[in-house]
């Protein structure tokens, strides 16, 4: 009989603690003893009942972890028991143990501690996949980054700085915008000042926009998107209803792409993680980019941590320590 572990699942608008058996691993999986769980806005959406896990995925909250390899499947050769690792998950990260396909697991970058490593997989995978994968950003192309103080926003600002893409950042207060500038943003805009359209146009427009807001932003995004521009929508913080200009869409050959990472099949996630290991992990190890950690909080304070996410009172990632 499997040993039990503590997990956190979504209840009625609040977390529930449960005891579950430790996962049994498949031949291609790694069992990680979780040290830290990274928190994401997707977890908040799942808690609110708006983002159910994909079919077959764990109902346990959590999309990324760091920890130590506890067991390996018979087909796994890349890891051994005791290795320090971090992982991108489809679910199951708010738990003492999690089973993950080995292709979604990476060694912790050299020089990085486990707490920091819990906050890199989801945000850097999201930034990399959407901007350098789906949008196929080329050096010199201009990128508009909304919610720039979020974990994904900060990850993208750093990647764009290192890969030769000028950035314009929007956020909700001046402290967040000052931090965006420190991470490489050329220009910034406080969303509380209204439309960003004139400011982005004066900057030169955007070839690529990463938008976790949607709602009214989509019409404004269209106005600043350059010829052959790509708008990647990854969230609905501003609502799901929007008005688009089909004429502008056609005449400027704009592409609007909806994207979610969580529901991608394992082979896509494996490719993304391999690309991160090849292109992004060296940037961490050379100290050219850094994790974007706001605070490490005890897992017993998960309710308070979720409230901070609801209040948008973070600048980077919240990490839960077990």
C-alpha positions in Angstrom: 0.0 0.0 0.0 1.3 3.5 -1.0 2.3 5.9 1.7 0.1 8.9 2.0 0.8 12.5 1.3 -0.8 15.9 1.8 -2.3 17.7 -1.2 -4.2 20.9 -1.9 -7.3 20.9 -4.2 -9.9 23.4 -5.2 -13.0 23.5 -3.0 -15.9 25.9 -3.1 -13.9 29.1 -3.8 -11.3 28.0 -1.2 -8.5 25.5 -0.9 -9.1 22.0 0.7 -6.4 19.9 2.2 -6.6 16.2 1.6 -4.6 13.0 2.2 -3.9 11.0 -0.9 -1.7 8.0 -1.7 1.7 8.9 -3.1 1.6 8.6 -6.9 2.8 5.5 -8.7 5.1 6.3 -11.5 5.0 5.1 -15.1 8.1 3.8 -17.0 8.8 7.3 -18.4 8.1 9.3 -15.3 10.0 10.7 -12.3 8.7 11.0 -8.8 9.7 14.2 -7.2 9.7 14.9 -3.5 8.4 18.5 -3.6 10.4 21.2 -1.8 8.7 24.2 -3.3 5.5 24.8 -5.4 5.3 27.8 -7.7 2.0 29.7 -7.8 0.3 30.9 -11.0 -2.7 32.9 -11.9 -4.1 29.7 -13.5 -4.3 28.2 -10.0 -6.4 31.1 -9.0 -8.7 30.6 -12.0 -9.0 26.9 -11.1 -9.8 27.7 -7.5 -12.6 30.0 -8.8 -14.0 27.2 -11.0 -13.1 28.8 -14.3 -10.1 26.6 -15.4 -10.7 22.9 -14.8 -7.8 20.6 -15.4 -7.5 18.9 -18.8 -9.0 15.4 -19.1 -6.8 12.9 -17.3 -4.8 15.5 -15.4 -4.6 15.6 -11.6 -7.2 17.7 -9.8 -4.5 18.8 -7.3 -3.6 22.5 -7.8 -0.1 23.5 -9.0 1.7 23.7 -12.4 5.3 23.8 -11.4 7.6 22.5 -8.6 11.1 22.1 -7.5 12.5 19.3 -5.4 14.6 16.2 -5.3 14.1 13.0 -7.4 12.6 10.3 -5.1 12.2 7.5 -7.7 12.6 7.0 -11.5 10.7 4.9 -14.0 12.4 2.0 -15.7 12.7 3.9 -19.0 14.3 7.0 -17.5 18.0 7.5 -18.0 18.4 11.2 -17.6 17.8 11.4 -13.8 18.7 9.5 -10.7 17.4 9.5 -7.1 18.7 12.6 -5.3 19.0 14.9 -8.3 17.8 18.5 -7.7 15.2 19.2 -10.4 12.3 21.5 -11.4 9.3 20.5 -13.5 6.5 21.8 -15.6 3.2 20.1 -14.7 -0.3 19.7 -16.0 -1.4 19.6 -12.4 -0.5 18.1 -9.1 2.1 20.6 -7.8 0.6 21.5 -4.5 1.5 18.2 -3.0 4.3 16.5 -1.1 5.1 14.3 -4.1 4.3 14.5 -7.8 4.8 12.1 -10.7 5.9 13.9 -13.9 7.0 12.7 -17.4 10.8 12.9 -17.4 10.7 15.0 -20.5 9.0 17.8 -18.5 11.7 17.7 -15.8 15.0 19.7 -16.0 18.0 19.9 -13.6 18.0 23.1 -11.5 20.3 25.6 -13.3 23.8 25.7 -11.8 24.0 28.3 -9.1 20.3 28.5 -8.4 18.6 27.4 -5.2 15.5 25.2 -5.1 13.2 28.1 -4.0 14.1 30.1 -7.1 13.9 27.1 -9.4 10.2 26.5 -8.4 9.3 29.8 -10.1 11.0 29.4 -13.5 9.4 26.6 -15.5 5.9 27.9 -16.1 6.7 31.5 -16.7 9.7 31.1 -18.9 8.0 28.2 -20.8 5.0 30.5 -21.4 7.1 33.5 -22.5 9.3 31.3 -24.7 6.6 29.2 -26.3 4.3 32.1 -27.2 6.8 34.8 -28.3 9.6 32.7 -29.7 7.6 29.7 -30.7 4.1 30.7 -31.9 4.9 34.3 -32.8 8.4 33.3 -34.1 10.0 36.6 -32.9 13.0 37.6 -34.9 15.8 39.9 -33.6 14.8 43.5 -33.8 11.0 42.9 -33.8 9.2 45.1 -31.2 7.2 43.4 -28.4 4.4 44.9 -26.3 4.2 43.2 -22.9 1.0 43.6 -20.9 0.9 42.9 -17.1 4.7 43.3 -17.3 5.2 42.9 -13.5 3.7 39.4 -13.6 6.0 36.4 -13.6 5.4 35.8 -17.3 5.9 39.5 -18.0 9.2 39.7 -16.2 10.4 36.5 -17.9 9.6 37.9 -21.3 11.2 41.3 -20.6 14.5 39.5 -19.8 14.4 37.1 -22.7 13.6 39.9 -25.1 16.4 42.0 -23.7 18.9 39.1 -24.3 17.5 38.1 -27.7 17.4 41.5 -29.3 13.8 42.5 -29.1 12.9 46.0 -27.9 10.0 46.0 -25.4 7.2 48.3 -24.3 5.7 47.4 -20.9 2.3 48.1 -19.4 1.4 47.6 -15.7 -0.8 49.0 -13.0 1.5 51.2 -10.9 4.7 53.2 -11.1 6.7 50.8 -9.0 6.0 47.9 -11.3 6.8 50.1 -14.3 10.1 51.1 -12.7 10.9 47.4 -12.2 10.0 46.7 -15.9 12.5 49.4 -17.0 15.2 47.7 -14.8 14.5 44.5 -16.7 15.0 46.1 -20.0 11.7 47.8 -21.1 12.4 50.8 -23.4 9.1 52.5 -22.7 6.3 51.9 -20.1 2.7 52.9 -19.6 0.5 52.9 -16.5 -2.8 51.3 -17.4 -4.5 53.5 -14.9 -3.9 56.4 -17.3 -6.2 54.9 -19.9 -5.5 53.7 -23.4 -1.9 52.9 -24.3 -2.5 53.4 -28.0 -0.9 56.8 -28.6 2.2 56.0 -26.5 2.8 52.7 -28.3 2.3 54.2 -31.7 4.8 57.0 -30.8 7.3 54.3 -29.8 6.9 52.7 -33.2 4.1 50.2 -32.8 4.4 46.5 -31.9 5.2 43.5 -34.1 4.2 41.1 -31.3 1.9 41.6 -28.3 1.7 39.2 -25.4 -1.7 39.9 -23.8 -3.0 38.2 -20.7 -5.8 40.8 -20.3 -8.1 40.6 -23.4 -11.4 42.5 -22.9 -11.0 46.1 -24.1 -7.3 45.6 -24.6 -7.9 43.6 -27.8 -9.2 46.6 -29.8 -6.4 48.7 -28.6 -3.9 46.0 -29.4 -5.1 46.0 -33.0 -4.6 49.7 -33.3 -0.9 49.4 -32.4 -0.1 46.2 -34.1 2.2 46.7 -37.1 1.9 45.1 -40.5 2.0 41.3 -40.2 1.8 41.7 -36.5 1.0 38.8 -34.1 -1.2 39.2 -31.1 -1.0 36.3 -28.6 -3.8 36.2 -26.1 -3.0 34.1 -23.0 -5.5 35.2 -20.4 -8.8 36.9 -19.7 -8.0 39.3 -16.8 -10.0 42.0 -18.5 -12.9 39.8 -19.6 -13.8 37.5 -22.4 -15.9 39.9 -24.6 -14.1 42.1 -27.1 -14.8 44.2 -30.2 -12.4 43.7 -33.2 -11.9 45.6 -36.4 -12.0 43.1 -39.2 -10.9 45.7 -41.7 -7.8 46.4 -39.8 -7.2 42.6 -39.4 -7.3 42.1 -43.1 -5.5 45.3 -44.3 -2.6 44.9 -41.9 -2.5 41.1 -42.2 -2.8 40.8 -38.4 -2.8 37.4 -36.7 -4.7 36.9 -33.4 -3.8 33.6 -31.7 -5.3 32.2 -28.5 -2.9 30.1 -26.5 -2.9 28.0 -23.4 0.2 26.0 -22.3 -1.5 23.7 -19.7 -3.6 21.8 -22.3 -0.7 21.2 -24.7 0.1 17.5 -25.3 3.1 16.0 -23.6 5.2 16.0 -26.8 4.8 19.7 -27.1 5.7 20.3 -23.5 8.7 18.1 -24.0 9.8 20.2 -26.9 9.4 23.4 -25.0 11.4 22.1 -22.1 14.2 20.9 -24.4 14.3 24.4 -25.9 14.4 26.0 -22.5 17.3 23.8 -21.5 19.2 24.7 -24.7 18.5 28.4 -25.0 17.3 29.7 -21.6 19.1 27.6 -18.9 22.6 28.9 -20.2 21.3 32.5 -19.6 20.4 31.6 -16.0 23.8 30.0 -15.5 25.6 33.0 -16.9 23.5 35.3 -14.7 22.1 37.2 -17.7 18.6 36.5 -16.5 17.2 35.8 -13.1 14.1 34.2 -11.5 11.3 36.6 -10.7 10.4 35.7 -7.1 8.2 38.1 -5.0 8.1 36.0 -1.8 8.5 32.5 -0.5 5.6 31.7 1.8 4.9 28.7 4.1 2.4 26.3 2.4 0.2 26.7 5.5 -0.4 30.3 4.4 -1.7 29.3 1.0 -5.0 31.1 1.6 -3.2 34.4 2.2 -1.0 33.8 -0.9 -4.1 33.3 -3.0 -5.6 36.5 -1.6 -2.4 38.4 -2.7 -3.0 37.0 -6.2 -6.6 38.1 -6.2 -5.5 41.6 -5.1 -2.8 41.7 -7.8 -0.5 42.6 -5.0 2.6 40.8 -6.3 5.6 41.7 -8.3 6.8 38.4 -9.7 6.1 34.9 -8.4 4.8 33.6 -5.1 6.4 30.3 -4.0 5.1 27.9 -1.4 7.6 26.0 0.8 6.7 22.6 2.1 
